[in-house]
């Protein structure tokens, strides 16, 4: 398909496909006609359409040339055979000898053995894999580059045709139908349950007519749209020079993409083959996205968001579909998005009942903000951003990572029962707000809350927490595009202490790196960032930022007690160097005549097994220690907490991990240093009771967990549970969970 004739034939084919799908009749007849038209136009004996039945299974849904009885019977797993490889990689496979290709699978029921030539291209929208379009020929030949390109254009049009959705039956992975109940299984990013209605962060631009009848007109529309896009970006950059914002680096990247001649040239070539201007934009967006997703460089992969944003801006210009669709935010909104930045999520504030992201991770910036807002979060929820529509009923189960979209009434009723039970329990916990967490044996455990935003502080009184055991200071850095000013931080930290109304607050210095990357920091290409340049390591190398933050904390704490904690200390020398920098800043503030805190307590976060075996002198040098349970467990078990395949495999109540914790407790007691435990496990009643039984007397958790934990503590004898735990650790069972759960059921 080359030259003017090829372009003319391509446009004719696309117009026939459009007319076929618009004609009345049975769905299968339309798909059969599509394969006939494609085979006839390209000049091949075979054309077949394979669509996803579920996320892992492709089904032959229509064919011209293969045996008709194989339709809806031939199925392949993702990655199986040449068709499965095309689907998995999102790239074409073009071969003159299919049986000789690696991974070839012979399917005798199709009769394809007489067609050695094979060209398969993915049918995909932006970020959505829908199926595979295949042509085959008796003549042993490789298809030309122009033929391959032309088939990709055809696949782009098919991807925009909602007709394909009639044959993809799986709610978890098939094309969107926007009518039927759907279940999405993601990953829990923040616990809790919520019922509400979908509010799309950025409604997808819908390409209503993927075929262009007049290529000259479509080229003109595209060039006008690109010119308008460039003009708007230039205007935004000019505003920034006058101090209207601080997103210059991001906009500069956008402008670089928008001025790319190759980007514009490829879209013009798509139009010449028969696509409309907006379909050409979306085709190039999808192909560029597929290339970036395969990139080894994490920085390049992070540019996906920039590319999507730029393409969506151009699509909105061409279609007239703005971000503001005119829809009003529904009652009890649950945000649904492909992904979202922390600043954007904070803009919504506490209006949201929950958040569901198609991408993201449990340690992402959005997850950190969702925890601070105490709203359920599910990440990695697949195609939900394309399946959901504004106002759709939705149920989010942050405990299991399951999302029900447009649920059937029986599912909705069961989910409402669960929410009602949780609400009733919270009412009971409210009665305990002013009471201490004292076990029946008289043992008292202090329950503190974690925070990271000013918006968290009202929970201090409402939850009954005795203070803030961990204030994460990184959120103020993550939500900006440049380093915050010392004065701004000092004012914020002062407000935090004011709102705590005399209750203690422990400020953890900047904990970035690993899964928390600052937008204005040059990304590090690290094979294992969780064990790389992060937290105190970064602070000791970037001393200017650490000094500035310590100065802000000292000024905020003027005239009252101040507690500062350094994160991710892996050896005593790191703590000693960080404390020396703090001492320098204390002396500097004194020399400049600034009022100092009345008392400065300096602690370390114990998150690596190495520091558990540090010399006694290290323990004695700390004013307090806090076990960072999430990281300590991940490094103890060598199980990445971002990896779903292993993160739940290892149990906190494993005797080996409990033995390590008991050693830390004993060593802290011997050195006379106060010890606390901070992490998800502190807020889970069974785990919290076990931690207290080991001798931990201060736990820090999310505010919503304080009630359930206190409720349990006030009903059990911790001295008896301590004996059970000690005996279980000695016995060496795989996990003490069954034994402890049974004991709590009988005694609590």
TORMAR-314026 format. One record per residue (C-alpha): z, y, x. Coordinates in steps of 0.25 Angstrom, whole numbers. Layout:
REM residues N
pt z->Z y->Y x->X $
...
REM end
This chain:
REM residues 748
pt z->0 y->0 x->0 $
pt z->-5 y->11 x->9 $
pt z->-13 y->24 x->7 $
pt z->-17 y->31 x->-6 $
pt z->-20 y->18 x->-13 $
pt z->-7 y->12 x->-10 $
pt z->0 y->24 x->-15 $
pt z->-8 y->24 x->-28 $
pt z->-6 y->9 x->-30 $
pt z->9 y->11 x->-27 $
pt z->10 y->22 x->-38 $
pt z->3 y->14 x->-48 $
pt z->12 y->2 x->-45 $
pt z->24 y->11 x->-47 $
pt z->19 y->17 x->-60 $
pt z->16 y->3 x->-65 $
pt z->30 y->-2 x->-62 $
pt z->36 y->10 x->-69 $
pt z->27 y->8 x->-82 $
pt z->30 y->-7 x->-82 $
pt z->45 y->-4 x->-82 $
pt z->44 y->6 x->-93 $
pt z->36 y->-3 x->-102 $
pt z->43 y->-11 x->-113 $
pt z->45 y->-26 x->-112 $
pt z->54 y->-36 x->-106 $
pt z->61 y->-33 x->-93 $
pt z->56 y->-45 x->-86 $
pt z->41 y->-42 x->-90 $
pt z->43 y->-28 x->-83 $
pt z->48 y->-34 x->-70 $
pt z->37 y->-45 x->-70 $
pt z->27 y->-34 x->-72 $
pt z->33 y->-26 x->-60 $
pt z->31 y->-37 x->-51 $
pt z->17 y->-39 x->-56 $
pt z->13 y->-25 x->-53 $
pt z->19 y->-24 x->-39 $
pt z->12 y->-37 x->-35 $
pt z->-1 y->-32 x->-41 $
pt z->0 y->-19 x->-34 $
pt z->4 y->-23 x->-20 $
pt z->-5 y->-35 x->-21 $
pt z->4 y->-47 x->-19 $
pt z->6 y->-60 x->-26 $
pt z->21 y->-59 x->-28 $
pt z->30 y->-48 x->-32 $
pt z->45 y->-51 x->-36 $
pt z->57 y->-43 x->-40 $
pt z->71 y->-48 x->-36 $
pt z->83 y->-41 x->-42 $
pt z->98 y->-42 x->-39 $
pt z->106 y->-51 x->-49 $
pt z->119 y->-47 x->-42 $
pt z->122 y->-41 x->-29 $
pt z->119 y->-54 x->-21 $
pt z->108 y->-60 x->-29 $
pt z->93 y->-57 x->-31 $
pt z->84 y->-63 x->-42 $
pt z->69 y->-64 x->-44 $
pt z->67 y->-55 x->-57 $
pt z->52 y->-54 x->-57 $
pt z->40 y->-59 x->-49 $
pt z->25 y->-59 x->-49 $
pt z->20 y->-71 x->-41 $
pt z->32 y->-80 x->-40 $
pt z->35 y->-90 x->-50 $
pt z->40 y->-84 x->-63 $
pt z->51 y->-95 x->-65 $
pt z->58 y->-90 x->-52 $
pt z->61 y->-76 x->-59 $
pt z->76 y->-75 x->-62 $
pt z->78 y->-88 x->-55 $
pt z->76 y->-85 x->-40 $
pt z->88 y->-78 x->-34 $
pt z->92 y->-74 x->-20 $
pt z->105 y->-70 x->-14 $
pt z->105 y->-56 x->-7 $
pt z->100 y->-58 x->7 $
pt z->93 y->-72 x->4 $
pt z->79 y->-74 x->6 $
pt z->69 y->-62 x->9 $
pt z->72 y->-56 x->-5 $
pt z->87 y->-56 x->-2 $
pt z->85 y->-50 x->12 $
pt z->77 y->-38 x->6 $
pt z->88 y->-36 x->-4 $
pt z->100 y->-37 x->6 $
pt z->93 y->-28 x->17 $
pt z->86 y->-18 x->7 $
pt z->74 y->-19 x->16 $
pt z->60 y->-25 x->14 $
pt z->56 y->-38 x->20 $
pt z->41 y->-39 x->22 $
pt z->35 y->-53 x->28 $
pt z->22 y->-60 x->29 $
pt z->30 y->-74 x->30 $
pt z->42 y->-74 x->21 $
pt z->46 y->-88 x->23 $
pt z->47 y->-85 x->38 $
pt z->57 y->-73 x->36 $
pt z->72 y->-75 x->39 $
pt z->80 y->-78 x->27 $
pt z->68 y->-82 x->18 $
pt z->72 y->-91 x->6 $
pt z->61 y->-99 x->-1 $
pt z->62 y->-99 x->-16 $
pt z->53 y->-110 x->-21 $
pt z->55 y->-107 x->-36 $
pt z->47 y->-93 x->-33 $
pt z->34 y->-100 x->-27 $
pt z->35 y->-89 x->-16 $
pt z->31 y->-98 x->-5 $
pt z->16 y->-95 x->-6 $
pt z->19 y->-80 x->-3 $
pt z->23 y->-78 x->11 $
pt z->22 y->-62 x->12 $
pt z->35 y->-56 x->7 $
pt z->39 y->-41 x->5 $
pt z->52 y->-38 x->-2 $
pt z->58 y->-24 x->-4 $
pt z->72 y->-20 x->-10 $
pt z->73 y->-15 x->-23 $
pt z->84 y->-4 x->-22 $
pt z->89 y->9 x->-26 $
pt z->98 y->18 x->-17 $
pt z->109 y->9 x->-14 $
pt z->105 y->-2 x->-24 $
pt z->98 y->-15 x->-21 $
pt z->91 y->-20 x->-33 $
pt z->82 y->-31 x->-29 $
pt z->70 y->-34 x->-20 $
pt z->55 y->-33 x->-23 $
pt z->46 y->-43 x->-17 $
pt z->31 y->-45 x->-15 $
pt z->24 y->-58 x->-9 $
pt z->10 y->-62 x->-5 $
pt z->3 y->-75 x->-2 $
pt z->-4 y->-68 x->10 $
pt z->5 y->-69 x->22 $
pt z->6 y->-54 x->26 $
pt z->16 y->-43 x->28 $
pt z->16 y->-32 x->18 $
pt z->12 y->-18 x->24 $
pt z->22 y->-7 x->26 $
pt z->15 y->1 x->15 $
pt z->16 y->-11 x->5 $
pt z->31 y->-13 x->9 $
pt z->34 y->2 x->6 $
pt z->26 y->2 x->-7 $
pt z->35 y->-10 x->-12 $
pt z->47 y->-2 x->-8 $
pt z->42 y->9 x->-17 $
pt z->40 y->-1 x->-28 $
pt z->54 y->-7 x->-26 $
pt z->60 y->8 x->-27 $
pt z->54 y->10 x->-41 $
pt z->59 y->-4 x->-46 $
pt z->73 y->0 x->-41 $
pt z->72 y->12 x->-50 $
pt z->68 y->3 x->-62 $
pt z->80 y->0 x->-70 $
pt z->72 y->-12 x->-76 $
pt z->77 y->-20 x->-64 $
pt z->91 y->-19 x->-69 $
pt z->88 y->-29 x->-80 $
pt z->87 y->-41 x->-70 $
pt z->99 y->-38 x->-61 $
pt z->111 y->-44 x->-68 $
pt z->122 y->-42 x->-59 $
pt z->131 y->-30 x->-62 $
pt z->136 y->-30 x->-47 $
pt z->123 y->-28 x->-41 $
pt z->111 y->-27 x->-50 $
pt z->104 y->-14 x->-54 $
pt z->110 y->-5 x->-63 $
pt z->109 y->-7 x->-78 $
pt z->119 y->4 x->-82 $
pt z->123 y->-3 x->-95 $
pt z->130 y->-16 x->-92 $
pt z->144 y->-19 x->-87 $
pt z->144 y->-20 x->-72 $
pt z->155 y->-24 x->-62 $
pt z->156 y->-19 x->-48 $
pt z->164 y->-26 x->-37 $
pt z->168 y->-16 x->-26 $
pt z->180 y->-14 x->-17 $
pt z->193 y->-8 x->-21 $
pt z->195 y->5 x->-14 $
pt z->207 y->9 x->-22 $
pt z->215 y->1 x->-32 $
pt z->217 y->5 x->-46 $
pt z->209 y->3 x->-59 $
pt z->202 y->13 x->-68 $
pt z->193 y->14 x->-80 $
pt z->183 y->26 x->-82 $
pt z->169 y->30 x->-82 $
pt z->159 y->31 x->-71 $
pt z->157 y->45 x->-64 $
pt z->145 y->44 x->-54 $
pt z->148 y->52 x->-42 $
pt z->133 y->54 x->-40 $
pt z->125 y->49 x->-51 $
pt z->112 y->42 x->-46 $
pt z->99 y->49 x->-47 $
pt z->91 y->41 x->-56 $
pt z->76 y->40 x->-53 $
pt z->70 y->39 x->-66 $
pt z->55 y->39 x->-62 $
pt z->53 y->32 x->-49 $
pt z->38 y->32 x->-50 $
pt z->30 y->45 x->-47 $
pt z->16 y->47 x->-53 $
pt z->12 y->59 x->-45 $
pt z->15 y->57 x->-30 $
pt z->11 y->72 x->-27 $
pt z->21 y->77 x->-37 $
pt z->32 y->67 x->-33 $
pt z->30 y->72 x->-18 $
pt z->31 y->86 x->-23 $
pt z->44 y->83 x->-30 $
pt z->50 y->76 x->-18 $
pt z->46 y->88 x->-9 $
pt z->52 y->98 x->-18 $
pt z->65 y->90 x->-20 $
pt z->66 y->88 x->-5 $
pt z->64 y->103 x->-3 $
pt z->75 y->106 x->-13 $
pt z->84 y->96 x->-7 $
pt z->82 y->103 x->7 $
pt z->84 y->117 x->1 $
pt z->97 y->112 x->-6 $
pt z->103 y->106 x->7 $
pt z->99 y->119 x->15 $
pt z->106 y->127 x->5 $
pt z->119 y->119 x->6 $
pt z->118 y->120 x->21 $
pt z->117 y->135 x->20 $
pt z->129 y->135 x->11 $
pt z->137 y->127 x->21 $
pt z->134 y->138 x->31 $
pt z->141 y->148 x->23 $
pt z->153 y->139 x->22 $
pt z->151 y->133 x->8 $
pt z->154 y->119 x->13 $
pt z->156 y->109 x->24 $
pt z->145 y->98 x->22 $
pt z->135 y->103 x->32 $
pt z->134 y->90 x->40 $
pt z->131 y->82 x->27 $
pt z->121 y->92 x->22 $
pt z->114 y->92 x->36 $
pt z->112 y->77 x->35 $
pt z->106 y->79 x->21 $
pt z->97 y->90 x->26 $
pt z->92 y->81 x->38 $
pt z->89 y->70 x->28 $
pt z->82 y->80 x->18 $
pt z->73 y->85 x->29 $
pt z->68 y->72 x->34 $
pt z->53 y->71 x->34 $
pt z->53 y->56 x->34 $
pt z->62 y->55 x->22 $
pt z->53 y->64 x->14 $
pt z->40 y->57 x->19 $
pt z->45 y->43 x->14 $
pt z->48 y->49 x->0 $
pt z->34 y->55 x->-1 $
pt z->28 y->41 x->3 $
pt z->37 y->35 x->-8 $
pt z->31 y->45 x->-18 $
pt z->17 y->42 x->-13 $
pt z->19 y->27 x->-17 $
pt z->23 y->31 x->-31 $
pt z->38 y->35 x->-31 $
pt z->43 y->47 x->-38 $
pt z->50 y->57 x->-29 $
pt z->64 y->53 x->-33 $
pt z->61 y->38 x->-31 $
pt z->56 y->41 x->-17 $
pt z->69 y->48 x->-14 $
pt z->77 y->36 x->-19 $
pt z->68 y->26 x->-12 $
pt z->70 y->33 x->1 $
pt z->85 y->35 x->-1 $
pt z->86 y->20 x->-4 $
pt z->79 y->16 x->8 $
pt z->86 y->25 x->18 $
pt z->99 y->20 x->12 $
pt z->95 y->6 x->15 $
pt z->92 y->10 x->29 $
pt z->105 y->17 x->31 $
pt z->113 y->6 x->25 $
pt z->108 y->-3 x->36 $
pt z->111 y->7 x->47 $
pt z->121 y->2 x->57 $
pt z->126 y->16 x->60 $
pt z->137 y->20 x->50 $
pt z->134 y->34 x->51 $
pt z->120 y->31 x->46 $
pt z->125 y->23 x->35 $
pt z->134 y->35 x->31 $
pt z->122 y->43 x->29 $
pt z->118 y->35 x->17 $
pt z->127 y->45 x->9 $
pt z->119 y->57 x->14 $
pt z->106 y->51 x->11 $
pt z->110 y->47 x->-3 $
pt z->115 y->61 x->-5 $
pt z->102 y->67 x->0 $
pt z->93 y->58 x->-8 $
pt z->101 y->60 x->-21 $
pt z->100 y->75 x->-19 $
pt z->85 y->74 x->-18 $
pt z->85 y->64 x->-30 $
pt z->93 y->74 x->-39 $
pt z->83 y->85 x->-35 $
pt z->71 y->77 x->-39 $
pt z->77 y->71 x->-52 $
pt z->86 y->82 x->-56 $
pt z->97 y->73 x->-58 $
pt z->109 y->81 x->-52 $
pt z->123 y->76 x->-48 $
pt z->128 y->82 x->-60 $
pt z->122 y->74 x->-71 $
pt z->129 y->82 x->-82 $
pt z->138 y->70 x->-85 $
pt z->153 y->73 x->-87 $
pt z->163 y->65 x->-79 $
pt z->168 y->55 x->-88 $
pt z->182 y->52 x->-92 $
pt z->190 y->44 x->-82 $
pt z->179 y->45 x->-71 $
pt z->177 y->34 x->-61 $
pt z->168 y->39 x->-50 $
pt z->156 y->30 x->-46 $
pt z->148 y->33 x->-33 $
pt z->140 y->26 x->-22 $
pt z->150 y->33 x->-13 $
pt z->158 y->46 x->-12 $
pt z->164 y->54 x->-1 $
pt z->179 y->58 x->-1 $
pt z->177 y->72 x->-4 $
pt z->168 y->69 x->-16 $
pt z->178 y->59 x->-22 $
pt z->190 y->70 x->-20 $
pt z->181 y->80 x->-28 $
pt z->183 y->71 x->-40 $
pt z->198 y->70 x->-38 $
pt z->207 y->63 x->-48 $
pt z->197 y->64 x->-59 $
pt z->192 y->50 x->-56 $
pt z->198 y->37 x->-61 $
pt z->191 y->28 x->-50 $
pt z->180 y->28 x->-40 $
pt z->169 y->17 x->-38 $
pt z->160 y->18 x->-26 $
pt z->147 y->9 x->-23 $
pt z->150 y->10 x->-8 $
pt z->162 y->15 x->0 $
pt z->173 y->7 x->6 $
pt z->188 y->5 x->4 $
pt z->191 y->14 x->16 $
pt z->181 y->25 x->12 $
pt z->184 y->40 x->10 $
pt z->182 y->38 x->-5 $
pt z->192 y->27 x->-5 $
pt z->202 y->35 x->2 $
pt z->201 y->46 x->-8 $
pt z->201 y->37 x->-20 $
pt z->214 y->31 x->-15 $
pt z->220 y->45 x->-14 $
pt z->215 y->48 x->-28 $
pt z->221 y->35 x->-32 $
pt z->209 y->30 x->-40 $
pt z->203 y->16 x->-40 $
pt z->191 y->15 x->-31 $
pt z->181 y->4 x->-29 $
pt z->170 y->4 x->-18 $
pt z->158 y->-4 x->-14 $
pt z->155 y->-6 x->-29 $
pt z->140 y->-9 x->-27 $
pt z->130 y->-2 x->-37 $
pt z->140 y->5 x->-46 $
pt z->135 y->19 x->-43 $
pt z->121 y->15 x->-48 $
pt z->126 y->6 x->-60 $
pt z->136 y->16 x->-65 $
pt z->133 y->28 x->-74 $
pt z->142 y->40 x->-77 $
pt z->151 y->37 x->-89 $
pt z->150 y->22 x->-87 $
pt z->164 y->15 x->-90 $
pt z->170 y->9 x->-77 $
pt z->182 y->2 x->-73 $
pt z->187 y->2 x->-58 $
pt z->196 y->-9 x->-53 $
pt z->200 y->-3 x->-39 $
pt z->209 y->-15 x->-37 $
pt z->198 y->-25 x->-37 $
pt z->186 y->-17 x->-34 $
pt z->179 y->-20 x->-47 $
pt z->172 y->-10 x->-56 $
pt z->168 y->-12 x->-70 $
pt z->156 y->-3 x->-75 $
pt z->154 y->-3 x->-90 $
pt z->163 y->-14 x->-92 $
pt z->163 y->-23 x->-104 $
pt z->174 y->-21 x->-113 $
pt z->182 y->-34 x->-109 $
pt z->182 y->-29 x->-95 $
pt z->186 y->-15 x->-99 $
pt z->197 y->-20 x->-107 $
pt z->203 y->-29 x->-96 $
pt z->202 y->-17 x->-86 $
pt z->209 y->-7 x->-95 $
pt z->220 y->-18 x->-97 $
pt z->221 y->-18 x->-82 $
pt z->222 y->-2 x->-81 $
pt z->232 y->-2 x->-92 $
pt z->241 y->-12 x->-85 $
pt z->240 y->-3 x->-72 $
pt z->243 y->9 x->-80 $
pt z->255 y->3 x->-87 $
pt z->260 y->-1 x->-73 $
pt z->259 y->13 x->-68 $
pt z->268 y->18 x->-79 $
pt z->279 y->8 x->-75 $
pt z->277 y->13 x->-60 $
pt z->279 y->27 x->-64 $
pt z->293 y->24 x->-69 $
pt z->296 y->20 x->-54 $
pt z->291 y->33 x->-48 $
pt z->304 y->39 x->-45 $
pt z->311 y->26 x->-41 $
pt z->311 y->20 x->-26 $
pt z->305 y->7 x->-22 $
pt z->318 y->-1 x->-21 $
pt z->317 y->-16 x->-22 $
pt z->328 y->-24 x->-29 $
pt z->334 y->-27 x->-15 $
pt z->336 y->-12 x->-13 $
pt z->325 y->-11 x->-2 $
pt z->318 y->3 x->-4 $
pt z->303 y->5 x->0 $
pt z->297 y->19 x->1 $
pt z->284 y->20 x->-7 $
pt z->274 y->31 x->-2 $
pt z->260 y->35 x->-6 $
pt z->247 y->37 x->2 $
pt z->239 y->50 x->0 $
pt z->228 y->57 x->6 $
pt z->225 y->69 x->-4 $
pt z->233 y->80 x->-10 $
pt z->229 y->74 x->-23 $
pt z->238 y->62 x->-19 $
pt z->251 y->69 x->-19 $
pt z->254 y->70 x->-34 $
pt z->255 y->55 x->-33 $
pt z->267 y->56 x->-24 $
pt z->276 y->59 x->-35 $
pt z->269 y->52 x->-46 $
pt z->269 y->39 x->-38 $
pt z->283 y->39 x->-34 $
pt z->279 y->39 x->-19 $
pt z->290 y->43 x->-9 $
pt z->280 y->50 x->0 $
pt z->266 y->50 x->6 $
pt z->266 y->38 x->16 $
pt z->252 y->41 x->20 $
pt z->244 y->54 x->18 $
pt z->230 y->51 x->23 $
pt z->225 y->64 x->29 $
pt z->210 y->60 x->31 $
pt z->205 y->63 x->17 $
pt z->206 y->78 x->21 $
pt z->196 y->75 x->32 $
pt z->187 y->65 x->25 $
pt z->184 y->74 x->13 $
pt z->178 y->85 x->22 $
pt z->166 y->87 x->30 $
pt z->173 y->93 x->42 $
pt z->187 y->93 x->48 $
pt z->197 y->100 x->39 $
pt z->205 y->112 x->44 $
pt z->219 y->111 x->49 $
pt z->224 y->121 x->40 $
pt z->218 y->114 x->28 $
pt z->225 y->101 x->32 $
pt z->238 y->108 x->34 $
pt z->238 y->114 x->20 $
pt z->234 y->100 x->14 $
pt z->245 y->92 x->22 $
pt z->255 y->103 x->18 $
pt z->251 y->102 x->3 $
pt z->253 y->87 x->4 $
pt z->267 y->88 x->9 $
pt z->270 y->99 x->-1 $
pt z->265 y->90 x->-12 $
pt z->274 y->78 x->-7 $
pt z->286 y->87 x->-10 $
pt z->294 y->82 x->1 $
pt z->290 y->68 x->1 $
pt z->285 y->62 x->15 $
pt z->271 y->62 x->18 $
pt z->265 y->55 x->30 $
pt z->252 y->61 x->35 $
pt z->242 y->51 x->42 $
pt z->233 y->58 x->52 $
pt z->218 y->57 x->50 $
pt z->214 y->43 x->48 $
pt z->199 y->43 x->49 $
pt z->188 y->34 x->55 $
pt z->186 y->20 x->51 $
pt z->182 y->21 x->36 $
pt z->186 y->36 x->35 $
pt z->175 y->44 x->43 $
pt z->175 y->59 x->42 $
pt z->162 y->65 x->37 $
pt z->162 y->75 x->49 $
pt z->165 y->65 x->60 $
pt z->154 y->58 x->68 $
pt z->155 y->44 x->63 $
pt z->158 y->33 x->73 $
pt z->149 y->21 x->73 $
pt z->161 y->11 x->74 $
pt z->159 y->-4 x->72 $
pt z->173 y->-5 x->66 $
pt z->178 y->9 x->62 $
pt z->191 y->3 x->56 $
pt z->195 y->0 x->70 $
pt z->188 y->11 x->77 $
pt z->189 y->26 x->79 $
pt z->199 y->30 x->68 $
pt z->212 y->37 x->64 $
pt z->221 y->40 x->76 $
pt z->211 y->36 x->86 $
pt z->201 y->46 x->80 $
pt z->213 y->56 x->80 $
pt z->216 y->54 x->94 $
pt z->202 y->56 x->98 $
pt z->199 y->68 x->89 $
pt z->212 y->75 x->92 $
pt z->208 y->89 x->86 $
pt z->208 y->83 x->72 $
pt z->221 y->76 x->74 $
pt z->228 y->88 x->80 $
pt z->222 y->97 x->69 $
pt z->228 y->87 x->58 $
pt z->241 y->86 x->65 $
pt z->242 y->101 x->65 $
pt z->239 y->102 x->50 $
pt z->250 y->91 x->48 $
pt z->260 y->99 x->56 $
pt z->257 y->112 x->49 $
pt z->258 y->105 x->35 $
pt z->271 y->99 x->38 $
pt z->278 y->112 x->43 $
pt z->292 y->112 x->39 $
pt z->293 y->98 x->34 $
pt z->293 y->84 x->38 $
pt z->279 y->78 x->42 $
pt z->274 y->64 x->44 $
pt z->261 y->61 x->52 $
pt z->255 y->47 x->54 $
pt z->244 y->43 x->64 $
pt z->235 y->32 x->58 $
pt z->229 y->20 x->65 $
pt z->238 y->20 x->77 $
pt z->234 y->7 x->85 $
pt z->242 y->9 x->98 $
pt z->254 y->18 x->102 $
pt z->247 y->27 x->111 $
pt z->238 y->32 x->99 $
pt z->251 y->36 x->91 $
pt z->257 y->43 x->104 $
pt z->244 y->51 x->106 $
pt z->244 y->55 x->92 $
pt z->258 y->59 x->92 $
pt z->256 y->67 x->104 $
pt z->245 y->75 x->98 $
pt z->255 y->78 x->86 $
pt z->266 y->82 x->96 $
pt z->256 y->92 x->102 $
pt z->252 y->98 x->88 $
pt z->267 y->99 x->85 $
pt z->269 y->107 x->98 $
pt z->257 y->115 x->95 $
pt z->262 y->119 x->81 $
pt z->275 y->123 x->86 $
pt z->269 y->132 x->97 $
pt z->261 y->139 x->86 $
pt z->273 y->141 x->78 $
pt z->270 y->132 x->66 $
pt z->281 y->126 x->59 $
pt z->282 y->111 x->61 $
pt z->286 y->100 x->52 $
pt z->301 y->97 x->52 $
pt z->299 y->83 x->56 $
pt z->286 y->76 x->61 $
pt z->286 y->61 x->59 $
pt z->274 y->54 x->66 $
pt z->270 y->40 x->62 $
pt z->258 y->30 x->65 $
pt z->250 y->21 x->55 $
pt z->251 y->6 x->59 $
pt z->237 y->1 x->56 $
pt z->234 y->-8 x->67 $
pt z->241 y->-21 x->72 $
pt z->241 y->-16 x->86 $
pt z->252 y->-5 x->83 $
pt z->261 y->-15 x->76 $
pt z->263 y->-21 x->90 $
pt z->265 y->-7 x->97 $
pt z->277 y->-6 x->106 $
pt z->290 y->-2 x->100 $
pt z->289 y->12 x->106 $
pt z->277 y->15 x->96 $
pt z->285 y->12 x->84 $
pt z->296 y->20 x->89 $
pt z->287 y->32 x->92 $
pt z->283 y->33 x->77 $
pt z->291 y->40 x->67 $
pt z->285 y->31 x->56 $
pt z->274 y->20 x->55 $
pt z->265 y->16 x->43 $
pt z->257 y->3 x->42 $
pt z->243 y->6 x->38 $
pt z->242 y->-7 x->30 $
pt z->227 y->-6 x->27 $
pt z->222 y->-5 x->42 $
pt z->233 y->-14 x->47 $
pt z->229 y->-25 x->38 $
pt z->214 y->-24 x->41 $
pt z->217 y->-24 x->56 $
pt z->227 y->-35 x->56 $
pt z->218 y->-44 x->48 $
pt z->205 y->-39 x->55 $
pt z->199 y->-37 x->40 $
pt z->192 y->-24 x->38 $
pt z->197 y->-18 x->25 $
pt z->183 y->-13 x->22 $
pt z->178 y->-27 x->21 $
pt z->179 y->-33 x->8 $
pt z->176 y->-47 x->14 $
pt z->189 y->-47 x->22 $
pt z->198 y->-35 x->17 $
pt z->205 y->-43 x->6 $
pt z->205 y->-56 x->14 $
pt z->218 y->-53 x->21 $
pt z->231 y->-51 x->14 $
pt z->242 y->-41 x->17 $
pt z->252 y->-52 x->14 $
pt z->247 y->-61 x->25 $
pt z->259 y->-66 x->33 $
pt z->253 y->-61 x->46 $
pt z->251 y->-47 x->41 $
pt z->265 y->-46 x->35 $
pt z->270 y->-51 x->48 $
pt z->263 y->-39 x->55 $
pt z->269 y->-30 x->45 $
pt z->283 y->-36 x->47 $
pt z->282 y->-34 x->62 $
pt z->278 y->-19 x->60 $
pt z->290 y->-17 x->51 $
pt z->300 y->-24 x->60 $
pt z->295 y->-16 x->72 $
pt z->296 y->-3 x->64 $
pt z->310 y->-6 x->60 $
pt z->314 y->-9 x->75 $
pt z->308 y->4 x->79 $
pt z->314 y->12 x->68 $
pt z->301 y->18 x->63 $
pt z->298 y->19 x->48 $
pt z->287 y->10 x->43 $
pt z->278 y->11 x->31 $
pt z->266 y->4 x->25 $
pt z->253 y->11 x->20 $
pt z->241 y->4 x->14 $
pt z->236 y->-2 x->2 $
pt z->246 y->-14 x->3 $
pt z->257 y->-5 x->2 $
pt z->253 y->-1 x->-13 $
pt z->251 y->-16 x->-17 $
pt z->264 y->-21 x->-23 $
pt z->264 y->-35 x->-17 $
pt z->260 y->-30 x->-3 $
pt z->270 y->-18 x->-4 $
pt z->281 y->-28 x->-8 $
pt z->278 y->-37 x->4 $
pt z->277 y->-24 x->14 $
pt z->291 y->-20 x->9 $
pt z->296 y->-34 x->11 $
pt z->292 y->-33 x->25 $
pt z->301 y->-21 x->27 $
pt z->291 y->-10 x->25 $
pt z->299 y->1 x->17 $
pt z->288 y->12 x->15 $
pt z->275 y->9 x->9 $
pt z->264 y->19 x->6 $
pt z->253 y->17 x->-4 $
pt z->244 y->24 x->-14 $
pt z->252 y->31 x->-25 $
pt z->248 y->21 x->-37 $
pt z->254 y->9 x->-29 $
pt z->268 y->15 x->-28 $
pt z->272 y->12 x->-42 $
pt z->268 y->-3 x->-42 $
pt z->274 y->-5 x->-28 $
pt z->287 y->2 x->-32 $
pt z->288 y->-6 x->-45 $
pt z->287 y->-19 x->-37 $
pt z->297 y->-15 x->-26 $
pt z->308 y->-12 x->-37 $
pt z->307 y->-26 x->-43 $
pt z->308 y->-35 x->-30 $
pt z->318 y->-39 x->-19 $
pt z->311 y->-35 x->-6 $
pt z->321 y->-42 x->2 $
pt z->317 y->-55 x->-5 $
pt z->303 y->-52 x->-3 $
pt z->305 y->-50 x->12 $
pt z->310 y->-64 x->13 $
pt z->298 y->-69 x->6 $
pt z->289 y->-61 x->15 $
pt z->296 y->-65 x->28 $
pt z->295 y->-80 x->24 $
pt z->281 y->-79 x->20 $
pt z->277 y->-72 x->34 $
pt z->284 y->-83 x->41 $
pt z->277 y->-94 x->33 $
pt z->263 y->-88 x->36 $
pt z->256 y->-90 x->23 $
pt z->242 y->-85 x->21 $
pt z->248 y->-74 x->12 $
pt z->261 y->-70 x->6 $
pt z->255 y->-64 x->-6 $
pt z->256 y->-76 x->-15 $
pt z->271 y->-78 x->-12 $
pt z->274 y->-63 x->-13 $
pt z->267 y->-62 x->-26 $
pt z->274 y->-73 x->-32 $
pt z->287 y->-68 x->-27 $
pt z->285 y->-54 x->-33 $
pt z->281 y->-60 x->-46 $
pt z->294 y->-68 x->-47 $
pt z->303 y->-56 x->-42 $
pt z->296 y->-43 x->-45 $
REM end
